[in-house]
Amino acid sequence: MNIGTLLRKYRKEQKLTLKSVAEKASISEGFLSQVENDVNSPSVDTLIRICSAIGVNAGDLISLASKQEKIVLIRKSEWDDIDLSHTGFVTRRFFPPDSRSVIDTSILAVEASKSIPARKNIKNGQEVLCVLKGSIELMLSDETIELREGDSVHFWSNPERQKITSTSTATSFVLWVGTL
């Protein structure tokens, strides 16, 4: 987890808007958004003002960011059995939400004939799907793409008009990667 991700996490925990924190820290809302998305880095003075506006100690924030794991290894033996809920799908994330700042990854297990909804609140994101087992149908806008075991696709997200459906007679497994 990096400083921007931590700032966003603490700001949202306090239910503060970008605008209110930016005003309290005497910076622009756009700059704060860039800091949270790790597009821009604040000076030490500005970081202290942002932390103060959120109610977080800047030293604690830096200490927490420096202790982040750089690599996480998950062995197949560590994965639990799949328990498909009434929805017919389950996602297995590789990192907890706080550790994801630029990309998100998971294995999708989709029961036969079931669909998984698109990610919500994604603007201008990219996604990659690779079918590990089974087959799926990707509906994206007005286009439908059939994918079988070993096939992959890279596309721009369209949450309003996007759906992944298992077309296999058994559960399909798909590696999914998407930008945040």
NORWO-V508870 format. One record per residue. RES is the residue in one letter. PHI is phi in degrees with one decimal (999 if undefined). OMEGA is omega in whole degrees, 0 to 359 (999 if undefined). Layout:
RES_PHI_OMEGA + RES_PHI_OMEGA
This chain:
M_999_180 + N_-108.0_185 + I_-60.8_180 + G_-60.1_179 + T_-62.3_178 + L_-64.0_179 + L_-58.8_179 + R_-61.7_181 + K_-58.5_182 + Y_-68.5_178 + R_-62.8_181 + K_-69.4_177 + E_-60.4_179 + Q_-84.2_181 + K_57.8_179 + L_-100.6_177 + T_-87.2_174 + L_-55.6_183 + K_-61.3_183 + S_-67.0_179 + V_-68.0_180 + A_-60.6_179 + E_-62.6_180 + K_-64.5_181 + A_-90.4_181 + S_57.7_175 + I_-133.0_179 + S_-80.4_177 + E_-61.1_179 + G_-62.4_179 + F_-65.5_179 + L_-61.3_177 + S_-60.7_179 + Q_-63.7_178 + V_-64.6_181 + E_-63.2_180 + N_-95.1_178 + D_57.6_174 + V_-90.2_182 + N_-137.9_179 + S_-113.2_180 + P_-81.8_171 + S_-68.7_179 + V_-59.4_180 + D_-60.6_180 + T_-67.3_177 + L_-60.9_179 + I_-62.5_179 + R_-65.8_179 + I_-64.0_180 + C_-61.1_178 + S_-62.4_180 + A_-65.1_180 + I_-88.5_182 + G_90.0_181 + V_-123.1_176 + N_-78.2_182 + A_-59.9_179 + G_-62.8_178 + D_-63.9_180 + L_-62.8_180 + I_-63.9_179 + S_-61.5_180 + L_-64.3_180 + A_-64.3_182 + S_-74.0_182 + K_-93.9_184 + Q_-66.0_177 + E_-75.0_180 + K_-91.1_179 + I_-147.5_177 + V_-126.5_180 + L_-107.8_178 + I_-121.6_178 + R_-81.6_179 + K_-54.9_181 + S_-65.5_181 + E_-86.2_182 + W_-81.8_177 + D_-76.6_174 + D_-63.3_180 + I_-78.5_176 + D_-121.2_181 + L_-75.0_180 + S_-76.9_179 + H_-59.7_180 + T_-74.2_180 + G_88.1_177 + F_-148.0_176 + V_-146.7_175 + T_-114.5_177 + R_-113.7_182 + R_-81.2_179 + F_-85.9_181 + F_-127.1_174 + P_-68.1_184 + P_-51.6_183 + D_-68.8_182 + S_-92.3_181 + R_-98.9_180 + S_-126.8_182 + V_-118.1_178 + I_-126.5_177 + D_-124.7_182 + T_-138.3_174 + S_-165.5_169 + I_-102.3_177 + L_-99.4_173 + A_-111.8_185 + V_-121.8_180 + E_-63.2_180 + A_-49.8_177 + S_67.7_178 + K_-97.2_181 + S_-120.5_175 + I_-115.3_182 + P_-72.7_177 + A_-74.3_176 + R_-65.2_180 + K_-96.8_176 + N_59.4_176 + I_-103.4_179 + K_-120.1_175 + N_63.2_179 + G_-91.0_177 + Q_-115.7_180 + E_-137.5_174 + V_-130.4_174 + L_-120.3_173 + C_-135.3_183 + V_-78.5_180 + L_-87.8_181 + K_-155.8_179 + G_92.9_179 + S_-151.6_180 + I_-137.1_173 + E_-122.6_177 + L_-102.0_174 + M_-99.7_184 + L_-135.6_186 + S_57.7_182 + D_-97.1_185 + E_-109.9_176 + T_-120.5_183 + I_-122.0_176 + E_-90.3_178 + L_-126.4_178 + R_-113.6_180 + E_-46.8_180 + G_94.9_179 + D_-76.5_175 + S_-140.5_180 + V_-146.6_176 + H_-119.9_184 + F_-153.4_175 + W_-87.4_182 + S_-60.6_174 + N_-143.5_188 + P_-54.1_181 + E_-71.9_186 + R_-136.6_184 + Q_-144.7_179 + K_-157.4_176 + I_-115.8_181 + T_-125.4_175 + S_-75.5_178 + T_-107.5_180 + S_-84.4_176 + T_-81.8_177 + A_-128.0_179 + T_-62.8_176 + S_-96.4_178 + F_-119.7_186 + V_-131.8_171 + L_-81.8_180 + W_-122.6_175 + V_-132.3_179 + G_-145.8_176 + T_-81.6_180 + L_-97.8_999
